[in-house]
């Protein structure tokens, strides 16, 4: 009898599933929490895996070239690579400027409005304007758009800011190590 790696229950025939990127031997009850991993039979001594949800599972069992991969999930993986770091949803988002609170207050005062008047124009509560100007809360996307259009200001950091251009150093292959960015206190 083998113990389930999730719940600890004894099981005679564990299922191998992938949960959050880790392959676990689990009981039948816990098998629903992951994707079943099947070991493909091949003539070589190495084993190849495919998930039951992938559409290209037949093409994975053929060639064994080290550099190329032919599965459907190969391009979305985080490893092995020459293309720089993997892009995610946060790369497409604009960051709110660190001094957004000062920008809002300055623009409101330049427009000759108090917090209540600005709140009425934006159809928002005056307490929200107070919290924004104190830096206690970040503006939601809709409030940010209202503020930018009403006060004619920009609350986001500009694309390609100094932080992005500062990273021109590093090794010749474009990869960075911790030593490229850390400043030691003892030197």
C-alpha positions in Angstrom: 0.0 0.0 0.0 1.2 3.5 -0.9 0.2 6.7 0.8 -1.5 9.4 -1.2 0.9 12.4 -1.4 -2.0 14.9 -0.9 -4.3 13.5 1.8 -2.2 10.7 3.2 -4.7 7.9 2.7 -3.5 4.4 1.9 -4.1 3.4 -1.7 -3.4 0.2 -3.6 -3.1 1.8 -7.0 -2.0 5.4 -6.9 -2.6 7.7 -9.9 0.2 10.0 -11.1 -1.2 13.5 -11.6 0.4 16.9 -12.1 -0.7 19.5 -9.6 0.7 23.0 -9.8 3.6 21.7 -11.8 4.5 18.9 -9.5 3.9 15.2 -10.2 2.3 13.5 -7.3 1.1 9.9 -6.6 -2.4 10.4 -5.3 -5.5 8.4 -4.5 -8.6 8.3 -6.7 -10.3 11.0 -4.6 -7.4 13.4 -5.0 -6.8 12.7 -8.7 -9.5 15.3 -9.6 -7.2 18.1 -8.3 -4.7 17.6 -11.0 -4.1 16.5 -14.6 -3.3 12.8 -15.2 0.2 12.2 -16.4 0.7 9.2 -18.7 4.0 7.6 -19.3 4.5 7.1 -23.1 6.1 3.8 -24.1 9.1 4.4 -26.4 12.1 2.4 -27.6 14.6 4.6 -25.8 15.3 4.3 -22.1 14.1 7.8 -21.4 10.4 8.4 -20.5 8.2 11.1 -22.0 5.2 12.6 -20.5 2.0 14.1 -21.8 -1.0 15.5 -20.1 -4.4 14.1 -20.9 -5.6 17.6 -21.8 -3.0 18.3 -24.5 -4.0 18.0 -28.2 -0.6 17.0 -29.5 0.2 14.0 -27.3 0.9 11.7 -30.3 3.7 13.9 -31.7 5.6 13.9 -28.4 6.5 10.3 -28.4 8.5 10.3 -31.7 11.7 12.4 -32.0 14.3 12.8 -29.2 16.2 15.8 -30.3 17.7 17.8 -27.4 17.1 21.4 -28.5 13.7 21.2 -30.2 10.5 20.4 -28.6 7.3 19.5 -30.4 4.5 19.6 -27.7 1.8 22.1 -27.6 2.9 23.4 -24.2 6.5 23.9 -25.2 6.3 27.6 -26.0 4.3 28.4 -22.8 6.8 26.7 -20.5 9.1 28.8 -18.3 12.4 26.9 -19.0 14.9 26.5 -21.7 15.4 29.5 -23.3 16.8 32.0 -25.8 13.9 34.4 -26.0 14.3 36.3 -22.8 11.8 36.1 -20.0 8.2 35.0 -20.4 5.7 37.7 -20.8 2.6 37.8 -18.6 -0.5 39.9 -18.1 1.4 42.4 -15.9 3.6 43.4 -18.8 0.6 44.9 -20.6 -0.6 46.9 -17.6 0.3 50.5 -16.9 1.6 51.2 -13.4 0.1 54.0 -11.4 2.7 56.6 -10.7 4.2 56.7 -7.3 3.3 60.3 -6.8 -0.3 59.9 -8.0 -1.6 61.4 -4.8 0.3 64.6 -5.4 -0.7 64.8 -9.0 -4.4 64.5 -8.1 -4.2 67.2 -5.4 -2.1 69.6 -7.5 -4.5 69.2 -10.5 -7.6 69.6 -8.3 -6.2 72.8 -6.6 -5.2 74.2 -10.1 -8.7 73.7 -11.2 -10.0 75.6 -8.2 -12.0 72.7 -6.8 -12.3 71.3 -3.3 -12.6 67.6 -2.7 -16.4 67.6 -2.5 -16.8 69.5 -5.8 -14.4 67.1 -7.6 -16.2 64.1 -6.1 -19.5 65.4 -7.4 -18.2 66.0 -10.9 -16.8 62.4 -10.9 -19.9 61.0 -9.4 -17.8 59.5 -6.6 -17.7 60.0 -2.8 -15.6 62.8 -1.3 -14.0 60.2 1.1 -12.5 58.4 -1.9 -10.9 61.6 -3.1 -9.5 62.2 0.4 -8.1 58.7 0.5 -6.6 59.1 -3.0 -4.9 62.4 -2.1 -3.5 60.9 1.1 -2.2 57.9 -0.8 -4.2 55.5 1.3 -5.8 53.8 -1.7 -5.0 53.3 -5.4 -7.6 54.5 -7.9 -9.6 51.8 -9.7 -9.4 51.8 -13.5 -12.7 53.6 -13.8 -11.8 56.2 -11.2 -8.4 56.7 -12.8 -10.0 57.3 -16.2 -12.5 59.8 -14.7 -9.7 61.7 -12.9 -7.4 61.8 -16.0 -10.2 63.1 -18.2 -11.7 65.6 -15.7 -8.4 67.0 -14.4 -6.4 66.5 -17.7 -3.6 64.6 -15.9 -1.8 61.4 -16.4 -1.6 59.0 -13.4 0.4 56.2 -15.0 4.1 55.8 -15.3 5.3 56.4 -18.9 6.2 53.4 -21.0 9.9 53.0 -21.4 10.7 54.9 -18.2 14.2 55.4 -16.8 13.9 52.1 -14.8 13.6 50.1 -18.1 16.5 51.8 -19.9 18.7 51.5 -16.9 19.2 47.8 -17.5 21.4 48.0 -20.6 24.3 46.2 -18.9 24.6 42.5 -18.2 26.2 39.6 -20.0 26.5 39.3 -23.7 23.5 36.9 -24.0 21.1 39.4 -22.4 20.7 37.3 -19.2 21.1 38.9 -15.8 22.5 37.5 -12.6 22.0 38.7 -9.1 25.5 40.2 -9.3 24.4 42.5 -12.1 21.8 44.3 -9.9 22.9 44.0 -6.3 25.1 46.6 -4.7 27.2 45.2 -1.9 27.4 47.2 1.3 30.9 46.0 2.1 32.6 47.2 -1.1 
